[in-house]
Amino acid sequence: MIDVHCHLEQEDYNKDRDEVIERCKKELKAVITSCAHPKDFELTMRMVENHKNFVFATCGIHPEYIKEVSEKAKDDFLELITENKEKMVAIGETGLDYWWTKEIEWREKQKQLFIQLIEVAKELNKPLIIHCRDAFENTIKILENEDVKQVMLHMWGGHKFLKRVLENGYFISMNTIILRSKSYRKVVRDCPLDRLMLETDAPWLAPKKLIERIEARNDPTSIKVVAEKISEIKKVSFEEIWNKCGENAVNFFKLAI
């Protein structure tokens, strides 16, 4: 009932953003949009204000943007996050992305930014939303070294590290990637239901694009497709997946809905 990770600020929604949100209200209890770049902060806050108790926000800097966000812009944004802490339910997404970033010096800068955002999350007592691509061990190591407790691993594909993830008390959010990827389906299969949440990462990963290879825009309502696939993988009813993942989200993010 809750999409815990999407990107409603993306230009894909510029023509009909409010209409998309209104459609979502008919099918979902809440949507959590992730502001992952300083330039998107104002729009994100506007959505939260205009759709109170339905659109919630997380704020951070995606590791992919490490080369384009200056030190000053980063510092200003972290200050802005702190000043507006009541308007967001978590910090992130943040983390490591070694798929897009190959150079050692920039990977080191990603790590520094990651630790800075961890410190912000601790200061504000907010959960942390993690992006990780091709850097599973380093990401887990940093979270453990920094003793982070409230963690949601967005679109986590590191099955090899699932035991550590669960021992550390982290949550995993999963999206339509499970329609196509066996490795992500293994994560879902072996992750207890009380640690799972539903997400879309919309506007990306539209079911049609993944299955039929047709260009399409995703939106938060496709968490139903995710829940159906998880139901099939875990051999439990759709209703149980739908209700439990929603309950996990409400409790994890302390949503006022």
Backbone as CSV, one residue per row, in Angstrom:
resi,resn,N_x,N_y,N_z,CA_x,CA_y,CA_z,C_x,C_y,C_z
1,MET,0.802,-1.216,0.000,0.000,0.000,0.000,0.835,1.266,0.000
2,ILE,2.171,1.124,0.167,3.046,2.300,0.204,4.263,2.064,-0.691
3,ASP,4.459,2.974,-1.636,5.686,2.968,-2.435,6.728,3.727,-1.622
4,VAL,7.724,3.008,-1.111,8.685,3.642,-0.199,9.845,4.317,-0.922
5,HIS,9.910,4.186,-2.261,11.036,4.824,-2.952,10.713,5.053,-4.421
6,CYS,10.464,6.318,-4.759,10.269,6.701,-6.155,10.840,8.103,-6.331
7,HIS,10.734,8.634,-7.548,11.323,9.941,-7.859,10.318,10.792,-8.628
8,LEU,9.351,11.302,-7.908,8.304,12.112,-8.540,8.807,13.472,-9.008
9,GLU,10.022,13.842,-8.606,10.583,15.134,-9.024,11.158,15.088,-10.435
10,GLN,11.290,13.901,-10.992,11.922,13.767,-12.307,11.092,14.433,-13.399
11,GLU,11.784,14.919,-14.428,11.108,15.667,-15.495,10.099,14.814,-16.259
12,ASP,10.197,13.494,-16.152,9.222,12.592,-16.779,7.795,12.923,-16.346
13,TYR,7.660,13.539,-15.161,6.329,13.858,-14.625,5.950,15.332,-14.782
14,ASN,6.763,16.105,-15.464,6.514,17.553,-15.529,5.143,17.908,-16.117
15,LYS,4.670,17.095,-17.052,3.401,17.416,-17.713,2.169,17.034,-16.899
16,ASP,2.309,16.049,-16.008,1.105,15.549,-15.327,1.360,15.074,-13.896
17,ARG,2.329,15.697,-13.234,2.733,15.244,-11.892,1.551,15.149,-10.920
18,ASP,0.768,16.208,-10.819,-0.355,16.205,-9.872,-1.400,15.153,-10.230
19,GLU,-1.617,14.952,-11.524,-2.578,13.930,-11.965,-2.100,12.535,-11.573
20,VAL,-0.798,12.295,-11.732,-0.227,11.007,-11.335,-0.435,10.785,-9.839
21,ILE,-0.152,11.805,-9.043,-0.315,11.689,-7.590,-1.782,11.432,-7.227
22,GLU,-2.698,12.131,-7.880,-4.130,11.920,-7.604,-4.556,10.495,-7.952
23,ARG,-4.015,9.947,-9.047,-4.325,8.546,-9.402,-3.785,7.597,-8.341
24,CYS,-2.592,7.908,-7.854,-1.983,7.068,-6.810,-2.826,7.065,-5.535
25,LYS,-3.433,8.196,-5.231,-4.257,8.303,-4.020,-5.432,7.333,-4.033
26,LYS,-5.870,6.949,-5.221,-7.008,6.029,-5.330,-6.618,4.584,-5.033
27,GLU,-5.315,4.293,-5.117,-4.878,2.906,-4.966,-3.908,2.674,-3.801
28,LEU,-3.222,3.724,-3.379,-2.185,3.568,-2.351,-2.490,4.414,-1.121
29,LYS,-1.813,4.084,-0.017,-1.963,4.853,1.226,-0.970,6.008,1.296
30,ALA,0.189,5.826,0.662,1.226,6.866,0.705,2.291,6.579,-0.341
31,VAL,3.049,7.621,-0.657,4.176,7.536,-1.587,5.340,8.293,-0.953
32,ILE,6.515,7.691,-0.984,7.712,8.368,-0.469,8.628,8.675,-1.654
33,THR,8.785,9.962,-1.926,9.608,10.376,-3.057,11.002,10.756,-2.567
34,SER,11.997,10.408,-3.364,13.388,10.615,-2.954,14.020,11.771,-3.714
35,CYS,14.319,12.841,-3.000,15.043,13.980,-3.567,16.530,13.654,-3.478
36,ALA,17.150,13.379,-4.627,18.523,12.880,-4.629,19.531,13.864,-5.193
37,HIS,19.079,15.122,-5.412,19.958,16.169,-5.944,19.469,17.509,-5.390
38,PRO,20.392,18.399,-4.991,19.977,19.696,-4.426,18.992,20.471,-5.297
39,LYS,19.114,20.368,-6.609,18.245,21.149,-7.508,16.773,20.747,-7.402
40,ASP,16.517,19.554,-6.848,15.137,19.051,-6.788,14.459,19.301,-5.443
41,PHE,15.158,19.969,-4.540,14.642,20.126,-3.177,13.339,20.930,-3.136
42,GLU,13.335,22.064,-3.813,12.168,22.951,-3.754,10.908,22.258,-4.275
43,LEU,11.023,21.583,-5.406,9.881,20.866,-5.972,9.413,19.760,-5.030
44,THR,10.357,19.051,-4.447,10.008,17.972,-3.519,9.234,18.505,-2.321
45,MET,9.703,19.604,-1.758,9.008,20.194,-0.608,7.611,20.686,-0.978
46,ARG,7.475,21.168,-2.214,6.168,21.623,-2.696,5.180,20.452,-2.765
47,MET,5.658,19.319,-3.244,4.797,18.132,-3.322,4.339,17.685,-1.933
48,VAL,5.278,17.710,-0.994,4.946,17.326,0.387,3.884,18.262,0.955
49,GLU,4.037,19.546,0.678,3.096,20.554,1.179,1.724,20.418,0.515
50,ASN,1.724,20.198,-0.805,0.468,20.145,-1.556,-0.296,18.838,-1.377
51,HIS,0.404,17.808,-0.950,-0.242,16.488,-0.787,0.082,15.935,0.603
52,LYS,-0.264,16.713,1.614,0.066,16.365,3.000,-0.480,14.992,3.393
53,ASN,0.345,14.271,4.141,-0.002,12.946,4.645,-0.247,11.916,3.542
54,PHE,0.187,12.259,2.329,0.194,11.248,1.265,1.576,11.174,0.610
55,VAL,2.098,12.318,0.161,3.475,12.348,-0.358,4.417,12.712,0.785
56,PHE,5.354,11.824,1.043,6.403,12.058,2.041,7.742,12.108,1.305
57,ALA,8.746,12.684,1.948,10.027,12.874,1.253,11.213,12.338,2.029
58,THR,12.187,11.849,1.277,13.527,11.618,1.809,14.458,12.531,1.010
59,CYS,15.546,12.976,1.619,16.477,13.893,0.936,17.920,13.464,1.150
60,GLY,18.679,13.503,0.074,20.091,13.161,0.136,20.757,13.523,-1.184
61,ILE,21.954,12.977,-1.400,22.658,13.189,-2.671,23.069,11.817,-3.203
62,HIS,22.518,11.474,-4.349,22.826,10.191,-4.992,24.327,10.145,-5.311
63,PRO,24.995,9.019,-5.021,26.443,8.946,-5.295,26.809,9.176,-6.750
64,GLU,25.880,8.916,-7.652,26.127,9.133,-9.082,26.421,10.604,-9.387
65,TYR,25.930,11.521,-8.515,26.081,12.958,-8.769,27.324,13.553,-8.120
66,ILE,28.210,12.717,-7.643,29.372,13.178,-6.888,30.217,14.194,-7.667
67,LYS,30.300,14.050,-8.992,31.161,14.926,-9.789,30.515,16.268,-10.110
68,GLU,29.183,16.360,-9.994,28.517,17.591,-10.424,28.022,18.469,-9.287
69,VAL,28.058,17.973,-8.057,27.633,18.796,-6.920,28.885,19.348,-6.236
70,SER,29.055,20.654,-6.268,30.248,21.280,-5.678,30.222,21.165,-4.160
71,GLU,31.372,21.402,-3.555,31.468,21.357,-2.089,30.501,22.342,-1.446
72,LYS,30.437,23.545,-2.010,29.544,24.570,-1.452,28.078,24.161,-1.589
73,ALA,27.723,23.655,-2.788,26.342,23.214,-3.012,25.983,22.082,-2.061
74,LYS,26.935,21.192,-1.837,26.709,20.070,-0.915,26.493,20.584,0.501
75,ASP,27.387,21.463,0.969,27.277,22.001,2.334,25.975,22.774,2.524
76,ASP,25.623,23.572,1.528,24.371,24.335,1.602,23.165,23.400,1.680
77,PHE,23.229,22.321,0.904,22.113,21.370,0.869,21.974,20.632,2.199
78,LEU,23.085,20.234,2.771,23.035,19.543,4.065,22.465,20.469,5.142
79,GLU,22.789,21.746,5.044,22.225,22.735,5.972,20.714,22.871,5.757
80,LEU,20.322,22.887,4.493,18.902,22.990,4.133,18.122,21.775,4.659
81,ILE,18.711,20.606,4.536,18.087,19.387,5.047,17.864,19.506,6.558
82,THR,18.893,19.961,7.257,18.793,20.104,8.715,17.706,21.110,9.100
83,GLU,17.644,22.204,8.373,16.642,23.242,8.668,15.215,22.762,8.403
84,ASN,15.075,21.810,7.495,13.740,21.335,7.098,13.483,19.894,7.541
85,LYS,14.133,19.488,8.599,14.079,18.077,9.008,12.659,17.574,9.276
86,GLU,11.774,18.459,9.708,10.404,18.030,10.009,9.627,17.680,8.748
87,LYS,10.126,18.113,7.594,9.408,17.885,6.338,9.859,16.622,5.619
88,MET,10.750,15.851,6.240,11.218,14.616,5.604,11.201,13.455,6.585
89,VAL,11.058,12.251,6.036,10.944,11.067,6.890,12.233,10.254,6.936
90,ALA,13.213,10.600,6.103,14.486,9.870,6.098,15.527,10.679,5.340
91,ILE,16.779,10.265,5.494,17.901,10.867,4.768,18.345,9.885,3.679
92,GLY,18.520,10.411,2.472,18.953,9.566,1.369,18.107,9.794,0.126
93,GLU,18.468,9.277,-1.028,19.344,8.147,-0.979,20.798,8.577,-0.989
94,THR,21.613,7.747,-0.379,23.055,7.962,-0.338,23.714,6.594,-0.370
95,GLY,25.011,6.574,-0.578,25.698,5.284,-0.610,26.858,5.284,-1.586
96,LEU,27.068,4.149,-2.248,28.186,3.981,-3.169,27.686,3.431,-4.496
97,ASP,28.242,3.955,-5.591,27.899,3.460,-6.913,29.166,3.294,-7.732
98,TYR,29.662,2.061,-7.783,30.894,1.786,-8.519,30.606,1.396,-9.972
99,TRP,29.334,1.332,-10.336,28.961,1.088,-11.726,29.216,2.341,-12.571
100,TRP,28.724,3.478,-12.050,28.869,4.749,-12.770,30.209,5.418,-12.492
101,THR,30.769,5.152,-11.327,32.002,5.842,-10.930,33.144,4.841,-10.828
102,LYS,34.115,4.962,-11.723,35.221,3.988,-11.792,36.506,4.510,-11.140
103,GLU,36.689,5.851,-11.157,37.963,6.415,-10.688,38.082,6.314,-9.166
104,ILE,39.258,5.913,-8.694,39.475,5.710,-7.259,39.245,6.995,-6.470
105,GLU,39.720,8.140,-7.005,39.573,9.397,-6.254,38.105,9.779,-6.082
106,TRP,37.276,9.510,-7.107,35.853,9.849,-7.007,35.100,8.851,-6.140
107,ARG,35.546,7.618,-6.152,34.953,6.630,-5.236,35.233,7.021,-3.782
108,GLU,36.416,7.553,-3.558,36.768,8.015,-2.214,35.881,9.190,-1.808
109,LYS,35.616,10.080,-2.749,34.730,11.222,-2.471,33.296,10.743,-2.198
110,GLN,32.865,9.710,-2.916,31.550,9.119,-2.630,31.502,8.624,-1.183
111,LYS,32.558,7.962,-0.794,32.631,7.421,0.570,32.546,8.552,1.602
112,GLN,33.266,9.644,1.353,33.246,10.787,2.280,31.851,11.399,2.380
113,LEU,31.195,11.540,1.227,29.838,12.082,1.209,28.874,11.147,1.933
114,PHE,29.020,9.859,1.710,28.206,8.840,2.367,28.304,9.000,3.889
115,ILE,29.526,9.110,4.392,29.736,9.237,5.840,29.147,10.547,6.366
116,GLN,29.261,11.603,5.577,28.666,12.888,5.981,27.148,12.768,6.130
117,LEU,26.516,12.094,5.179,25.065,11.944,5.234,24.642,10.995,6.359
118,ILE,25.482,10.023,6.655,25.226,9.161,7.821,25.202,10.014,9.088
119,GLU,26.167,10.926,9.192,26.236,11.807,10.370,24.989,12.688,10.476
120,VAL,24.515,13.190,9.328,23.299,14.007,9.322,22.112,13.181,9.810
121,ALA,21.995,11.958,9.301,20.889,11.080,9.696,20.913,10.809,11.201
122,LYS,22.095,10.590,11.727,22.212,10.346,13.179,21.824,11.581,13.977
123,GLU,22.323,12.723,13.538,22.008,13.994,14.215,20.510,14.241,14.276
124,LEU,19.844,13.967,13.161,18.419,14.263,13.049,17.538,13.093,13.490
125,ASN,18.197,11.985,13.848,17.479,10.763,14.242,16.502,10.314,13.154
126,LYS,17.018,10.250,11.920,16.215,9.823,10.775,16.780,8.514,10.210
127,PRO,15.910,7.668,9.653,16.407,6.478,8.952,17.254,6.880,7.747
128,LEU,18.044,5.944,7.264,18.953,6.190,6.149,18.558,5.306,4.971
129,ILE,18.426,5.921,3.795,18.076,5.182,2.578,19.336,4.984,1.739
130,ILE,19.638,3.725,1.445,20.917,3.394,0.821,20.773,2.994,-0.640
131,HIS,21.602,3.620,-1.477,21.785,3.195,-2.858,23.131,2.474,-2.924
132,CYS,23.136,1.282,-3.518,24.397,0.552,-3.651,24.410,-0.187,-4.979
133,ARG,25.436,0.061,-5.761,25.592,-0.660,-7.025,27.054,-1.052,-7.205
134,ASP,27.278,-2.350,-7.302,28.628,-2.904,-7.484,29.569,-2.530,-6.342
135,ALA,29.007,-2.336,-5.146,29.851,-1.946,-3.997,29.264,-2.497,-2.695
136,PHE,28.754,-3.723,-2.755,28.016,-4.283,-1.619,28.862,-4.372,-0.346
137,GLU,30.045,-4.945,-0.465,30.869,-5.146,0.730,31.296,-3.818,1.347
138,ASN,31.733,-2.876,0.515,32.167,-1.573,1.041,31.017,-0.827,1.706
139,THR,29.826,-0.928,1.116,28.653,-0.253,1.683,28.321,-0.815,3.058
140,ILE,28.266,-2.137,3.157,27.956,-2.787,4.446,29.017,-2.432,5.480
141,LYS,30.268,-2.448,5.054,31.376,-2.162,5.969,31.261,-0.756,6.562
142,ILE,30.935,0.221,5.712,30.787,1.599,6.195,29.616,1.705,7.172
143,LEU,28.498,1.096,6.834,27.332,1.133,7.724,27.658,0.498,9.079
144,GLU,28.399,-0.591,9.045,28.778,-1.267,10.297,29.778,-0.423,11.084
145,ASN,30.789,0.112,10.398,31.804,0.923,11.083,31.208,2.171,11.714
146,GLU,30.196,2.738,11.031,29.546,3.955,11.537,28.405,3.628,12.505
147,ASP,28.176,2.329,12.722,27.162,1.857,13.675,25.774,2.452,13.389
148,VAL,25.371,2.350,12.124,24.057,2.862,11.723,23.002,1.806,12.031
149,LYS,21.901,2.222,12.652,20.869,1.280,13.081,19.654,1.260,12.159
150,GLN,19.179,2.448,11.755,17.943,2.537,10.962,18.293,2.618,9.477
151,VAL,18.226,1.475,8.793,18.701,1.417,7.404,17.680,0.729,6.511
152,MET,17.412,1.351,5.365,16.659,0.686,4.301,17.555,0.610,3.073
153,LEU,17.811,-0.595,2.624,18.650,-0.819,1.449,17.738,-0.868,0.226
154,HIS,17.741,0.232,-0.520,16.870,0.347,-1.687,17.379,-0.524,-2.829
155,MET,16.481,-1.380,-3.346,16.804,-2.223,-4.507,18.103,-3.008,-4.283
156,TRP,18.169,-3.688,-3.167,19.385,-4.396,-2.771,19.540,-5.689,-3.564
157,GLY,20.672,-5.837,-4.239,20.897,-7.031,-5.051,21.985,-7.946,-4.525
158,GLY,22.509,-7.638,-3.338,23.649,-8.402,-2.822,23.242,-9.598,-1.984
159,HIS,22.788,-10.663,-2.637,22.335,-11.857,-1.909,23.435,-12.429,-1.021
160,LYS,24.661,-12.363,-1.490,25.806,-12.887,-0.734,25.915,-12.250,0.658
161,PHE,25.433,-11.021,0.782,25.566,-10.284,2.050,24.257,-10.237,2.839
162,LEU,23.271,-11.028,2.408,21.956,-10.960,3.048,22.002,-11.330,4.526
163,LYS,22.806,-12.316,4.866,22.908,-12.738,6.274,23.367,-11.572,7.143
164,ARG,24.370,-10.837,6.680,24.867,-9.671,7.442,23.826,-8.568,7.518
165,VAL,23.119,-8.348,6.405,22.057,-7.341,6.359,21.021,-7.637,7.434
166,LEU,20.597,-8.889,7.512,19.556,-9.272,8.473,20.070,-9.228,9.908
167,GLU,21.299,-9.677,10.109,21.885,-9.627,11.462,21.995,-8.192,11.963
168,ASN,22.228,-7.260,11.032,22.354,-5.844,11.406,21.002,-5.157,11.594
169,GLY,19.919,-5.867,11.275,18.588,-5.294,11.479,18.119,-4.379,10.367
170,TYR,18.780,-4.436,9.209,18.409,-3.562,8.098,17.155,-4.073,7.379
171,PHE,16.490,-3.166,6.680,15.355,-3.493,5.830,15.785,-3.425,4.365
172,ILE,15.015,-4.115,3.528,15.263,-4.095,2.080,13.983,-3.674,1.383
173,SER,14.097,-2.759,0.413,12.935,-2.428,-0.428,13.200,-2.970,-1.827
174,MET,12.156,-3.562,-2.409,12.341,-4.200,-3.714,11.325,-3.682,-4.720
175,ASN,11.752,-3.659,-5.985,10.898,-3.122,-7.040,10.741,-4.111,-8.195
176,THR,10.305,-3.605,-9.336,9.984,-4.456,-10.485,11.188,-5.170,-11.096
177,ILE,12.383,-4.874,-10.650,13.567,-5.581,-11.155,13.408,-7.092,-10.981
178,ILE,12.604,-7.501,-9.992,12.410,-8.952,-9.757,11.628,-9.627,-10.886
179,LEU,11.009,-8.844,-11.747,10.332,-9.426,-12.908,11.342,-9.985,-13.902
180,ARG,12.563,-9.462,-13.842,13.566,-9.837,-14.844,14.811,-10.516,-14.263
181,SER,15.129,-10.223,-13.009,16.427,-10.645,-12.468,16.325,-11.782,-11.443
182,LYS,17.013,-12.877,-11.724,17.042,-14.018,-10.807,17.754,-13.679,-9.505
183,SER,18.834,-12.892,-9.607,19.610,-12.584,-8.401,18.788,-11.767,-7.407
184,TYR,17.986,-10.836,-7.911,17.122,-10.052,-7.023,15.990,-10.915,-6.466
185,ARG,15.516,-11.869,-7.272,14.473,-12.771,-6.776,14.999,-13.636,-5.632
186,LYS,16.280,-13.991,-5.698,16.881,-14.771,-4.594,16.893,-13.958,-3.298
187,VAL,17.161,-12.654,-3.409,17.139,-11.786,-2.225,15.744,-11.802,-1.607
188,VAL,14.723,-11.638,-2.450,13.334,-11.641,-1.972,12.985,-12.979,-1.343
189,ARG,13.377,-14.049,-1.992,13.070,-15.401,-1.497,13.593,-15.616,-0.081
190,ASP,14.804,-15.132,0.178,15.466,-15.439,1.442,15.372,-14.333,2.487
191,CYS,14.725,-13.216,2.125,14.553,-12.125,3.091,13.212,-12.304,3.805
192,PRO,13.197,-12.334,5.130,11.926,-12.470,5.857,10.970,-11.329,5.501
193,LEU,9.699,-11.637,5.498,8.687,-10.653,5.114,8.684,-9.441,6.036
194,ASP,9.050,-9.643,7.278,9.041,-8.501,8.212,10.225,-7.560,8.011
195,ARG,11.062,-7.839,6.995,12.162,-6.923,6.645,12.015,-6.357,5.242
196,LEU,10.885,-6.613,4.595,10.698,-6.190,3.203,9.737,-5.017,3.075
197,MET,10.022,-4.149,2.112,9.096,-3.082,1.741,9.003,-3.025,0.216
198,LEU,7.952,-2.377,-0.260,7.696,-2.287,-1.704,8.089,-0.917,-2.240
199,GLU,8.732,-0.906,-3.390,9.115,0.358,-4.031,8.986,0.212,-5.544
200,THR,9.126,1.340,-6.245,9.103,1.285,-7.715,10.335,1.902,-8.359
201,ASP,10.984,2.842,-7.688,12.070,3.634,-8.292,11.562,4.363,-9.533
202,ALA,10.248,4.555,-9.615,9.647,5.270,-10.743,10.253,6.676,-10.842
203,PRO,10.433,7.168,-12.074,9.833,6.745,-13.343,10.542,5.610,-14.062
204,TRP,11.608,5.063,-13.471,12.356,3.990,-14.131,11.732,2.630,-13.837
205,LEU,12.211,1.617,-14.534,11.835,0.218,-14.293,10.348,-0.075,-14.471
206,ALA,9.751,0.511,-15.489,8.350,0.213,-15.793,8.206,-1.268,-16.149
207,PRO,7.167,-1.941,-15.641,6.974,-3.367,-15.948,6.999,-3.674,-17.445
208,LYS,6.341,-2.827,-18.243,6.321,-3.061,-19.694,7.722,-3.041,-20.288
209,LYS,8.533,-2.130,-19.787,9.893,-2.014,-20.313,10.712,-3.254,-19.947
210,LEU,10.533,-3.739,-18.723,11.296,-4.886,-18.254,10.865,-6.186,-18.932
211,ILE,9.552,-6.336,-19.144,9.037,-7.595,-19.676,8.955,-7.586,-21.201
212,GLU,8.372,-6.515,-21.747,8.137,-6.472,-23.195,9.168,-5.624,-23.950
213,ARG,10.085,-5.012,-23.212,11.111,-4.142,-23.808,10.476,-2.967,-24.556
214,ILE,9.310,-2.527,-24.057,8.626,-1.376,-24.644,8.936,-0.150,-23.802
215,GLU,9.303,0.946,-24.432,9.615,2.176,-23.709,8.368,2.635,-22.948
216,ALA,8.492,2.818,-21.642,7.331,3.194,-20.832,7.796,3.885,-19.559
217,ARG,6.904,4.690,-19.001,7.181,5.383,-17.735,6.545,4.594,-16.595
218,ASN,7.295,4.414,-15.554,6.771,3.733,-14.366,6.072,4.752,-13.460
219,ASP,5.215,4.258,-12.558,4.640,5.128,-11.531,4.388,4.298,-10.275
220,PRO,4.115,4.932,-9.142,4.023,4.207,-7.867,2.986,3.088,-7.799
221,THR,1.974,3.112,-8.655,0.951,2.062,-8.570,1.501,0.686,-8.946
222,SER,2.668,0.636,-9.587,3.206,-0.672,-9.968,3.773,-1.449,-8.775
223,ILE,3.688,-0.899,-7.576,4.049,-1.736,-6.407,3.110,-2.935,-6.320
224,LYS,1.934,-2.843,-6.926,1.021,-4.004,-6.956,1.656,-5.156,-7.725
225,VAL,2.314,-4.827,-8.831,3.002,-5.844,-9.632,4.136,-6.461,-8.817
226,VAL,4.836,-5.619,-8.061,5.936,-6.090,-7.211,5.393,-7.038,-6.149
227,ALA,4.297,-6.641,-5.502,3.688,-7.471,-4.452,3.224,-8.811,-5.018
228,GLU,2.660,-8.791,-6.225,2.206,-10.038,-6.865,3.375,-10.984,-7.107
229,LYS,4.499,-10.428,-7.577,5.669,-11.264,-7.856,6.279,-11.797,-6.563
230,ILE,6.329,-10.971,-5.526,6.856,-11.429,-4.234,5.967,-12.532,-3.679
231,SER,4.655,-12.373,-3.845,3.699,-13.392,-3.412,4.000,-14.734,-4.082
232,GLU,4.278,-14.672,-5.366,4.611,-15.885,-6.132,5.931,-16.490,-5.648
233,ILE,6.930,-15.642,-5.443,8.263,-16.120,-5.024,8.206,-16.748,-3.631
234,LYS,7.504,-16.086,-2.702,7.501,-16.531,-1.312,6.362,-17.509,-0.994
235,LYS,5.480,-17.713,-1.999,4.365,-18.646,-1.842,3.463,-18.289,-0.655
236,VAL,3.175,-17.012,-0.553,2.192,-16.540,0.429,1.220,-15.628,-0.313
237,SER,0.086,-15.326,0.309,-0.954,-14.579,-0.399,-0.524,-13.142,-0.697
238,PHE,-1.105,-12.610,-1.767,-0.879,-11.209,-2.129,-1.249,-10.298,-0.954
239,GLU,-2.385,-10.590,-0.310,-2.873,-9.754,0.801,-1.864,-9.685,1.935
240,GLU,-1.234,-10.817,2.213,-0.237,-10.836,3.294,0.968,-9.970,2.942
241,ILE,1.433,-10.072,1.696,2.560,-9.241,1.230,2.165,-7.765,1.286
242,TRP,1.033,-7.452,0.720,0.529,-6.080,0.614,0.415,-5.431,1.981
243,ASN,-0.213,-6.155,2.916,-0.456,-5.598,4.252,0.817,-5.516,5.089
244,LYS,1.623,-6.575,5.059,2.821,-6.602,5.908,3.867,-5.591,5.436
245,CYS,4.075,-5.485,4.122,5.062,-4.525,3.602,4.615,-3.094,3.901
246,GLY,3.294,-2.852,3.834,2.767,-1.531,4.194,2.972,-1.224,5.663
247,GLU,2.708,-2.216,6.492,2.898,-2.061,7.943,4.367,-1.791,8.272
248,ASN,5.263,-2.519,7.603,6.706,-2.297,7.801,7.075,-0.851,7.480
249,ALA,6.513,-0.331,6.379,6.822,1.030,5.944,6.322,2.067,6.942
250,VAL,5.088,1.903,7.395,4.514,2.849,8.368,5.374,2.899,9.622
251,ASN,5.779,1.739,10.107,6.571,1.680,11.344,7.992,2.193,11.147
252,PHE,8.609,1.819,10.034,9.998,2.216,9.789,10.122,3.728,9.626
253,PHE,9.218,4.314,8.842,9.287,5.741,8.557,8.461,6.595,9.519
254,LYS,7.737,5.923,10.447,6.855,6.639,11.387,5.902,7.569,10.625
255,LEU,5.215,7.005,9.653,4.332,7.793,8.783,3.036,8.164,9.495
256,ALA,2.666,9.433,9.372,1.401,9.913,9.958,0.292,9.755,8.931
257,ILE,-0.198,8.515,8.791,-1.292,8.283,7.831,-2.429,7.527,8.514
